[in-house]
């Protein structure tokens, strides 16, 4: 199954806000908008490769991480 990381933004910001800061990176399946933890994410939010999971300094959703690790070898 294909996965990617998708951003959730701080303080109700959207990806269209010039000063939008990422609150957490969530894992979604196959370019979806629903994170594995159940959070609905903005279709315009930034994405990253799932290979970035565990990269130092990224604020990651722990719930998504637990579920992601169950689906990957």
N, C-alpha and C positions, 0 to 999 in steps of 0.2 A: 504494500500500500504506500502511496506517495504522501508525504507530509511537507509542510512548510511552516515557518514562523510568521505570525501576523501581529502587528502592534495594537495595543490598547493605549489610549492617551490619557494623560493626567488631567484632573480637574474639569472634566467635561469637554476638553478640547477635541477638535476634529483634525483629521489630516490636512484639511484645507487652511487651518490657522498657521500663520507664519512662525509663531513661537511654540508650536505644539511639541510637547515633550512626551516621550514614551514612558508609560507607567509600568507596563509589563509586556513581555513577548509571550504569546500563546501559540500552541500547536494546533493547526487545522489540518484536516484530511483533504487531499486532492483539490487544493485551491478553494476550499470552502470558506464560509464566513462565520461558522459556528465553531468556536474553540472546543477542544476535547473536554474542557471543564464545563462546557455549556454556555459560556458567555458569547453573546452575539457581537460581532465586530464589524466596524465600518468597512464597506466595500472598497473605499479608497485608502485604507490604512496601508502603511508600509509592510512589505514582506521581506523575508530573508530565507535563505536555504536552511533546511532542517539540520544541515551539517554544522550550523552555528550553535546548535543546542549545546549548552555546557561551556560556551565561551566565557571566559572570565570577564566580569564587568557588565554582562547583560542582565537586566532584571527579568527573570523568568518566572512563569506561573508554575508553582510546585505541583498543583493538581494535574495540569497538562503534562508535566514531566513524568509523573508516575504512570499515567495512562500511555504516554508515548513509549516509555521503556518496555511496556508489556507488548507493544506491537512491532518493535524492531528487534532484529537479532543482535 
